[in-house]
Amino acid sequence: MRVLTVEDEKELAQLLKENLAQRGLVTDIAATIADAEACLDAARYDVVLLDRRLPDDDGLTLLRRLRAADNAIGVIVITARDAIEDRIEGLNLGADDYLVKPFAVEELIARINAVSRRPSALRGTESSIANLAFNFARCEVRVDAVPIVMPRRELATLQLLMRSAGRVVTRDSLLDGLYSFEDEPTSNAVDATVSRLRRHLRDAGASVRVVVVRGVGYMIEAAP
């Protein structure tokens, strides 16, 4: 999952980025509305975390523009403004959720997961193939009901594949979901990550396989 954090407080933005990375979420940071719009033009995001007090305008200006353009991307407004009028204003303009600072990171993760599920028509909190299960809300992988641990990039790759179980995930989609603008992935970065993921799944005894669709991408399916 890829998140755009629109926040001009550098320390807070970096802290959010680090905490989200630990849960397998890739994050780009924009300090202004102009920067955020440039990011949204350049990449596909699942959720936008939007501060209101930004150097070039109220963050709700970006929200208005997104909804006016029929962009249904999930938006969580994050702000120190806790007045009920401020919350109502953001929600009426099309925000999916509203979180007041300070907040617990676990609460933010739960809200991100909830918002990211909405556009896909109740996709559910968990996907299973054979003896492999992925709980999106807790970002937890289980094989035969036993939790397994894997590095964040392999975890993020598995999440993308499980969200599209039975369908091909393109190489470009994997790149977008795994790397932020600050990263510099090598030409074989996706292939290397998928190779490591296969090893983790094999070692855990998962009855699935990640198959390559030549020239397109990858797909996860039950092993024959």
C-alpha positions in Angstrom: 0.0 0.0 0.0 1.3 3.5 -0.9 0.4 6.5 1.2 0.9 10.2 0.5 1.5 12.3 3.7 0.8 16.0 3.2 2.5 17.5 6.3 4.9 20.5 6.6 6.2 19.6 10.0 9.4 17.7 9.0 9.9 15.7 12.2 6.3 14.6 12.4 6.2 13.7 8.7 9.4 11.6 9.0 8.1 9.9 12.2 4.9 8.9 10.3 7.0 7.6 7.4 9.1 5.4 9.6 6.2 4.0 11.6 4.2 3.3 8.4 7.3 1.6 6.9 7.4 -0.8 9.9 3.9 -1.9 8.9 4.8 -2.4 5.3 3.4 0.8 3.9 5.3 2.9 1.5 5.1 6.7 2.1 5.9 9.8 0.2 6.0 13.2 1.9 4.7 16.5 0.5 5.1 19.7 2.5 2.7 21.8 0.4 -0.5 21.4 -1.7 1.6 22.1 -4.8 4.0 19.3 -3.9 1.1 17.0 -3.1 -0.6 17.6 -6.5 2.7 16.9 -8.2 3.0 13.6 -6.3 -0.6 12.6 -7.2 0.1 13.3 -10.8 3.2 11.1 -10.8 2.1 8.1 -8.7 -0.9 6.0 -7.7 -1.8 6.2 -4.0 -4.2 4.3 -1.8 -4.6 6.9 0.9 -3.7 10.6 1.5 -3.0 11.8 5.0 -3.8 15.5 4.8 -2.8 18.2 7.3 -4.9 21.3 7.3 -2.3 24.0 8.2 0.0 24.1 5.2 2.3 26.9 4.0 0.4 27.5 0.7 -3.2 27.1 1.9 -5.7 25.1 4.0 -5.3 21.4 3.3 -9.0 21.3 2.6 -8.3 23.1 -0.7 -6.6 20.0 -2.0 -9.5 17.9 -0.8 -11.9 20.2 -2.7 -9.9 19.9 -5.9 -9.7 16.1 -5.6 -13.4 15.7 -5.2 -14.2 18.3 -7.9 -12.2 16.2 -10.3 -14.1 13.0 -9.2 -11.0 11.6 -7.6 -12.3 9.1 -5.0 -8.9 8.4 -3.3 -9.2 7.8 0.4 -8.4 11.0 2.4 -7.8 11.2 6.2 -7.6 14.7 7.5 -5.0 15.0 10.3 -5.1 18.2 12.2 -4.8 19.9 15.6 -8.2 21.5 15.0 -10.6 19.6 17.2 -13.7 21.8 17.0 -16.8 19.9 15.8 -17.3 22.6 13.1 -13.8 21.8 11.7 -14.6 18.1 11.6 -18.0 18.6 9.9 -16.4 20.9 7.3 -13.8 18.3 6.3 -16.3 15.4 6.2 -18.8 17.5 4.2 -16.1 18.2 1.6 -15.5 14.5 1.1 -12.9 13.4 3.7 -13.2 9.8 4.5 -12.0 10.2 8.1 -10.8 12.9 10.5 -8.0 12.3 13.1 -7.0 14.9 15.7 -3.4 15.3 16.9 -1.9 13.9 18.9 -2.9 10.3 18.0 -1.7 6.8 18.5 0.0 5.3 15.4 -2.0 2.0 15.8 -5.2 4.1 15.5 -3.9 5.7 12.4 -3.0 2.3 10.9 -6.5 1.0 11.7 -8.1 4.1 10.0 -5.8 3.7 6.9 -6.8 0.1 6.6 -10.5 1.0 6.9 -10.4 3.8 4.4 -8.3 1.8 1.9 -11.0 -0.9 1.9 -13.9 1.4 1.1 -13.4 1.9 -2.7 -13.2 -1.9 -3.3 -16.8 -2.6 -2.2 -16.2 -4.3 1.1 -13.2 -6.3 0.0 -12.9 -7.6 3.6 -10.2 -7.6 6.1 -8.6 -10.9 5.2 -7.7 -12.9 2.1 -6.9 -16.6 2.1 -5.5 -19.0 -0.5 -5.0 -22.7 0.5 -3.4 -22.6 3.9 -2.1 -19.0 3.6 -4.0 -16.1 5.1 -3.3 -12.4 5.1 -5.1 -10.1 7.6 -5.0 -6.6 6.1 -6.2 -4.9 9.3 -3.3 -6.3 11.4 -0.9 -6.8 8.5 -0.4 -10.4 9.7 0.5 -13.5 7.7 -0.5 -17.0 8.8 0.2 -20.4 7.4 -2.0 -23.2 8.9 -3.1 -20.6 11.5 0.5 -20.0 12.6 1.7 -16.4 12.3 4.9 -16.0 10.3 7.2 -13.0 10.1 8.9 -11.6 7.1 10.8 -8.4 6.1 8.6 -5.3 5.3 9.2 -5.3 1.6 8.3 -8.9 1.2 5.3 -8.3 3.4 4.2 -5.4 1.3 4.6 -7.5 -1.9 2.5 -10.3 -0.4 -0.1 -7.8 0.6 -0.4 -6.4 -2.9 -0.6 -10.0 -4.4 -3.2 -11.1 -1.9 -5.4 -8.1 -2.4 -5.5 -9.1 -6.1 -5.6 -12.9 -5.5 -6.3 -14.7 -8.8 -5.4 -11.6 -10.9 -2.1 -10.4 -12.3 -0.4 -7.6 -10.5 1.7 -5.6 -13.0 5.4 -5.0 -12.4 4.7 -1.2 -12.4 2.0 -1.7 -9.7 4.5 -3.5 -7.5 7.1 -0.8 -8.0 4.6 1.9 -7.1 3.5 -0.1 -4.0 7.0 -0.9 -2.8 9.1 2.2 -3.4 8.7 5.8 -2.6 10.3 8.7 -4.6 13.3 8.7 -2.2 14.1 5.1 -3.1 16.2 4.1 -6.0 15.2 0.5 -7.0 17.5 -1.4 -9.3 16.1 -2.8 -12.5 15.6 -6.3 -11.0 14.4 -5.0 -7.6 10.9 -6.5 -8.0 12.2 -9.8 -9.2 14.6 -10.0 -6.3 11.9 -9.2 -3.8 9.5 -11.8 -5.3 12.3 -14.4 -5.1 12.8 -13.7 -1.4 9.1 -13.8 -0.8 8.8 -17.2 -2.5 11.6 -18.5 -0.2 9.8 -17.3 2.9 6.5 -18.9 1.8 8.2 -22.2 0.9 10.1 -22.3 4.2 6.8 -21.7 6.1 5.1 -24.5 4.3 2.6 -22.3 2.4 0.6 -24.2 -0.2 0.7 -21.4 -2.7 3.0 -20.2 -5.5 3.8 -16.9 -7.0 3.9 -17.2 -10.8 5.3 -14.8 -13.3 3.2 -13.7 -16.3 5.9 -12.9 -18.7 6.1 -9.3 -19.8 3.2 -8.3 -17.4 3.8 -9.1 -13.7 3.0 -11.7 -11.0 0.1 -13.6 -9.6 -0.4 -15.6 -6.5 -2.4 -18.9 -6.6 -2.8 -22.2 -4.8 -0.1 -24.6 -5.6 -1.2 -27.5 -7.9 
